[in-house]
Amino acid sequence: MSRGPRSTASGLHFLRSKQVGAELVAASGVGPDHLVIDFGAAVGSITTPLAETGARVLAVERDPGFAERLTKKFADSDKVRVVDGDPRSIPLPRRKFWVVSSLPKLTANDVLRRLLNPPSSPFAGADLALEFGVAKKLVAAHPAALEVAWWSSRFDIRVRSRLAATNFQPNLRGDAAHVSIRRREGFTRQTDRVLWTLLHAAYGAPERGARTVLANSVPGNRAKRMMNDVGVPGGAPAEVVTIQQWSQIAKELGQDKTISWPAIPKTLDKP
């Protein structure tokens, strides 16, 4: 009996476990009237349970063979639209949307960048299967990269469970993880400007004193008080301040209408 294609034309791994697909969908909480994207839909392990929720589903697949197979499978469904295109470049919805997907390492960063960079994006949240190494970088208390710090300060990113490599075809070299992403509350356009300014300064000179970095934007005595309030000791370098601490400071400063903050770089606004 035919087992279907072993992998996409580009050699990417795809999720073959129906159970994992169902668990990702259940964890997302999506239902009727939600708009959901399944990037790299492949054989429909996630698309199928998504369709059963009554949500409107965009099944994105760039492999011609898989796209044709999905089109036939959901030909009678008015809730599923198969999009033959690259997840890294297709236009994203302008209305609120969710993502439930299995993202291979080759495309994960590009897709995450499109979802998590723009402050004004209608992206609501996601439940993803990601290779474990990618997942670990996303949930680090002190992200190594400025971009990941920007993401994790504005979104609650958590590893929900470990996924065995055998859930994928071909098998992954290592395990994967179920990662949930939800927007954090309390962030405004002004807060985002403050946060980007602080993170950009901190990651540009991680060895500098945290108070000194903050004192570039507010008076020194206020910087000292704010760092004390979030638990950062005097003389501590910027690199020891956690994402949660920077976020707490940004929320307080975001409410201060007397301070003018630089605009968010336009490159971050592009999905």
C-alpha positions as CSV (number, residue, x, y, z in Angstrom):
1,M,0.0,0.0,0.0
2,S,1.3,3.5,-0.9
3,R,2.5,5.6,2.0
4,G,2.5,8.8,0.0
5,P,5.5,11.0,-0.7
6,R,8.4,10.8,1.8
7,S,9.1,14.5,2.0
8,T,8.5,17.8,0.2
9,A,10.3,18.6,-3.0
10,S,12.7,20.8,-1.0
11,G,13.5,18.0,1.3
12,L,11.8,19.5,4.4
13,H,10.3,17.3,7.2
14,F,6.6,17.4,7.6
15,L,4.3,16.4,10.5
16,R,2.8,13.0,9.9
17,S,1.3,12.4,13.4
18,K,-2.5,12.9,13.4
19,Q,-2.4,12.9,17.2
20,V,0.1,15.7,17.5
21,G,-1.9,17.7,14.9
22,A,-5.0,17.3,16.9
23,E,-3.2,18.3,20.1
24,L,-1.9,21.5,18.5
25,V,-5.4,22.4,17.3
26,A,-7.0,21.7,20.7
27,A,-4.4,23.8,22.5
28,S,-5.0,26.7,20.2
29,G,-8.6,27.1,21.2
30,V,-9.7,28.1,17.7
31,G,-13.3,27.6,16.6
32,P,-16.0,28.9,14.3
33,D,-15.4,32.4,12.8
34,H,-11.6,32.2,13.6
35,L,-9.2,32.7,10.7
36,V,-6.3,30.3,11.0
37,I,-3.2,29.6,8.9
38,D,-1.5,26.3,8.6
39,F,1.9,27.0,7.1
40,G,3.4,24.0,5.3
41,A,0.2,22.0,5.4
42,A,1.7,19.0,3.6
43,V,-0.5,15.9,4.1
44,G,-3.1,17.8,6.2
45,S,-2.2,16.5,9.7
46,I,-3.1,19.9,11.1
47,T,-5.4,21.2,8.4
48,T,-7.9,18.3,8.9
49,P,-8.5,18.9,12.7
50,L,-8.5,22.7,12.1
51,A,-11.3,22.2,9.5
52,E,-13.3,20.2,12.1
53,T,-13.4,23.2,14.5
54,G,-15.4,25.2,12.0
55,A,-12.7,27.8,11.6
56,R,-11.8,29.3,8.3
57,V,-8.5,27.8,7.3
58,L,-5.7,28.9,4.9
59,A,-3.6,25.8,4.2
60,V,-0.4,27.1,2.7
61,E,1.8,24.7,0.8
62,R,4.6,25.4,-1.7
63,D,5.2,21.7,-2.7
64,P,3.1,21.2,-5.9
65,G,2.4,17.5,-5.1
66,F,1.1,18.2,-1.6
67,A,-0.8,21.3,-2.7
68,E,-2.7,19.2,-5.3
69,R,-3.4,16.5,-2.8
70,L,-4.8,19.0,-0.3
71,T,-6.9,20.7,-3.0
72,K,-8.6,17.3,-3.8
73,K,-9.0,16.4,-0.1
74,F,-10.8,19.6,0.8
75,A,-12.6,20.2,-2.6
76,D,-16.0,20.0,-0.9
77,S,-15.1,22.2,2.1
78,D,-16.2,25.8,2.1
79,K,-14.0,26.5,5.2
80,V,-10.6,25.5,3.8
81,R,-8.7,27.3,1.1
82,V,-5.5,25.8,-0.2
83,V,-2.8,28.4,-1.0
84,D,-0.1,27.3,-3.3
85,G,2.8,29.5,-2.2
86,D,5.8,30.1,0.1
87,P,5.1,30.8,3.8
88,R,7.9,33.3,3.7
89,S,6.4,35.5,1.1
90,I,2.6,35.0,0.7
91,P,0.4,38.0,1.8
92,L,-0.8,37.7,5.3
93,P,-4.4,38.5,6.4
94,R,-5.3,42.0,7.4
95,R,-7.9,40.8,9.9
96,K,-7.1,39.0,13.2
97,F,-5.7,35.6,12.6
98,W,-4.1,32.6,14.4
99,V,-1.5,30.2,13.2
100,V,-1.4,26.4,14.0
101,S,1.4,24.8,12.1
102,S,4.5,22.7,11.9
103,L,7.4,24.9,10.9
104,P,10.7,23.3,9.7
105,K,13.9,24.8,10.9
106,L,14.7,26.1,7.3
107,T,11.7,28.4,7.3
108,A,10.9,28.9,11.0
109,N,12.9,32.1,11.6
110,D,11.5,33.8,8.5
111,V,7.9,32.9,9.3
112,L,8.3,33.9,13.0
113,R,9.9,37.2,11.9
114,R,6.8,38.0,9.7
115,L,4.5,37.1,12.6
116,L,6.3,38.6,15.6
117,N,8.2,41.6,14.3
118,P,5.5,44.1,13.3
119,P,4.0,46.0,16.3
120,S,0.7,46.5,14.5
121,S,0.2,43.1,13.0
122,P,-3.3,41.4,13.4
123,F,-1.6,38.2,14.4
124,A,-3.2,36.9,17.5
125,G,-1.3,33.8,18.6
126,A,0.0,30.4,17.6
127,D,0.6,26.8,18.5
128,L,3.5,25.5,16.6
129,A,5.6,22.3,16.2
130,L,9.2,23.6,16.1
131,E,12.6,21.8,16.2
132,F,13.7,21.8,19.8
133,G,16.8,23.9,19.2
134,V,14.6,26.7,17.7
135,A,12.2,26.4,20.6
136,K,14.9,26.8,23.3
137,K,16.1,30.0,21.8
138,L,12.6,31.5,21.9
139,V,12.1,30.8,25.6
140,A,15.5,31.9,26.9
141,A,15.3,34.3,29.8
142,H,18.2,36.2,28.2
143,P,17.8,35.8,24.4
144,A,21.1,35.9,22.5
145,A,19.7,38.0,19.7
146,L,18.0,41.4,19.9
147,E,15.2,40.2,17.5
148,V,14.3,37.3,19.8
149,A,14.3,39.6,22.8
150,W,11.9,41.8,20.9
151,W,9.6,38.9,20.3
152,S,9.6,37.3,23.7
153,S,9.1,40.7,25.5
154,R,5.8,41.3,23.7
155,F,4.6,37.7,23.4
156,D,4.3,35.0,26.0
157,I,6.2,32.1,24.4
158,R,6.2,28.7,26.1
159,V,7.3,25.2,25.4
160,R,4.2,23.1,26.1
161,S,5.6,19.6,25.5
162,R,8.4,17.7,23.8
163,L,7.6,16.0,20.5
164,A,9.5,12.8,19.4
165,A,11.4,13.0,16.2
166,T,9.3,10.0,14.9
167,N,6.3,12.2,14.6
168,F,7.8,13.7,11.5
169,Q,8.6,12.3,8.0
170,P,11.5,11.8,7.4
171,N,12.4,11.5,11.1
172,L,14.0,14.6,12.6
173,R,17.6,14.2,13.8
174,G,16.4,15.4,17.2
175,D,13.2,16.0,19.0
176,A,10.8,18.9,18.4
177,A,8.6,20.9,20.7
178,H,5.0,22.2,20.9
179,V,5.4,25.9,21.4
180,S,2.6,28.3,22.2
181,I,2.7,32.0,21.5
182,R,0.2,34.5,22.9
183,R,0.2,38.3,23.0
184,R,1.1,39.9,26.3
185,E,-1.4,42.4,27.6
186,G,-0.6,46.1,28.4
187,F,1.5,46.9,25.3
188,T,0.6,50.0,23.3
189,R,2.3,51.7,20.4
190,Q,4.1,54.0,22.8
191,T,5.2,51.0,25.0
192,D,6.6,49.3,21.9
193,R,8.6,52.4,21.1
194,V,10.0,52.5,24.6
195,L,10.8,48.8,24.6
196,W,12.6,48.8,21.2
197,T,14.7,51.8,22.3
198,L,15.8,50.1,25.5
199,L,16.4,46.7,24.0
200,H,18.4,48.2,21.1
201,A,20.6,50.1,23.5
202,A,21.0,47.1,25.8
203,Y,21.9,44.7,23.1
204,G,24.2,47.3,21.4
205,A,26.3,47.5,24.6
206,P,25.5,44.5,26.8
207,E,28.5,45.1,29.1
208,R,27.4,48.7,30.0
209,G,25.7,49.3,33.3
210,A,21.9,48.7,33.1
211,R,21.3,52.0,34.9
212,T,23.5,53.8,32.4
213,V,21.6,52.4,29.5
214,L,18.3,53.5,31.0
215,A,19.8,56.9,32.0
216,N,20.2,57.7,28.3
217,S,16.4,58.1,28.2
218,V,15.4,59.2,31.7
219,P,17.2,61.1,34.5
220,G,19.7,59.1,36.5
221,N,17.9,59.1,39.8
222,R,14.7,57.8,38.1
223,A,16.8,55.2,36.3
224,K,18.2,54.0,39.6
225,R,14.7,53.9,41.2
226,M,13.2,51.9,38.2
227,M,16.0,49.4,38.2
228,N,15.7,48.9,41.9
229,D,11.9,48.4,41.5
230,V,12.4,45.5,39.1
231,G,15.1,43.9,41.1
232,V,18.3,44.8,39.2
233,P,21.2,45.5,41.6
234,G,23.3,48.6,41.2
235,G,26.3,48.2,38.8
236,A,24.7,45.2,37.0
237,P,25.4,45.1,33.3
238,A,22.6,45.4,30.8
239,E,23.0,41.8,29.7
240,V,21.7,40.5,33.1
241,V,18.4,42.3,32.8
242,T,15.7,39.8,31.9
243,I,13.1,40.3,29.2
244,Q,10.4,40.5,31.8
245,Q,12.3,43.3,33.6
246,W,12.8,45.4,30.5
247,S,9.1,44.9,29.7
248,Q,8.0,46.1,33.1
249,I,10.2,49.2,32.8
250,A,8.8,49.9,29.2
251,K,5.2,49.7,30.4
252,E,5.9,52.3,33.1
253,L,7.7,54.6,30.8
254,G,5.1,54.1,28.1
255,Q,2.5,55.8,30.3
256,D,4.7,58.9,30.6
257,K,3.5,61.4,27.9
258,T,6.3,63.8,28.7
259,I,8.9,61.7,27.0
260,S,9.3,61.5,23.2
261,W,10.6,58.1,21.9
262,P,12.0,57.3,18.5
263,A,9.7,55.6,15.9
264,I,9.9,51.8,15.4
265,P,12.1,51.0,12.4
266,K,10.1,50.5,9.3
267,T,11.7,47.2,8.7
268,L,9.9,45.8,11.8
269,D,6.5,47.0,10.5
270,K,6.7,44.9,7.4
271,P,5.1,41.4,7.8
